[in-house]
Amino acid sequence: MNSPSPPPPTLDDVRAARETIAPHLPPTPLVRSWKLSERLGCDYYVKCENLQPVGAFKVRGGVNLVARLSDQERQAGIVASSTGNHGQSLAFAGRLFGVRVVIYVPAKDPNPVKLSAMEALGAEVRRVGRDFDEAREACEEEAAREGYRYVHSANEPLHMAGVGTVALEVLDALPDADVLLVPVGGGSGAAGDLVVTRALRPETEVIGVQSAEAPAAYEAWKAGHLEPHPRMDSRHEGLATRVPFALPMEVMQEGLADFVLVPDAEIDGAVRLLATEASLVAEGAGAAPLAAALQMRDQLRGRKVVGVLSGGNLPAERLAEVLMGT
């Protein structure tokens, strides 16, 4: 769908989203890891979005958006494409508010944890295409044909406002945070956090993190365009996009202090460190901020740094492989 992107949310929109989601989603912990802090030479805090009901931050946006659907939209149902966490968030919200949810996922190597969760929450899951973007294209065609409310994974102000509540909670708990490291797939999380930090504490640097094996958003941010990228080889599905999206890119280009790439192998190492030194389970996207912090150790020394552990939906066998270094 090539319609113009809507304007980004405001701080008031994020605050309203917090009121909307509060009855359904309590704040998640912000935990200082003393082991990781000593390793990094900074005060390193983890924002534990892996403790959300669906194990990922996107549920904030899903609940905020579905709660605000019109009666007509609720009756028609919603459709979206997802590698898992966006789909889980909408499935959770659909079950909460009695809305039919259809999710298109890539047919090739879907995350079984996320897939089973979507189905358990009552979503109809359709497997289409080699990757997220092929699933997204099929989803958009279905939405136009059947009249569903299409919920884009990134170009949605209500969703962005919902996920921006992460930054509200961070600044409530740590008002003098120096750096916020945020994983980027589509970019809604980083953009939502920027809406908040620019308004409340511009001194807080928001830094985006993406896999070096799937650098579409990074290359678009650096060059100032929205062109697809030919490389998408990351095994970490939350970071694995080929196409940058207009709304989050607009916000990120105006506000990101930096954007860094980390190889998948280093992300695996960060998954292992979070498990062994912080007792936290992270999927690849959730571990990417720590991988970036390790890469940027000298730049972050002595500062108060928050890594957004965006999700923890890692299959047990994959976690075992990472812990064993295989």
Order of alpha helices (4+ residues) and beta strands (2+ residues): alpha-beta-alpha-beta-alpha-alpha-beta-alpha-beta-alpha-beta-alpha-beta-alpha-alpha-beta-alpha-beta-alpha-alpha-beta-alpha-alpha-alpha-beta-alpha
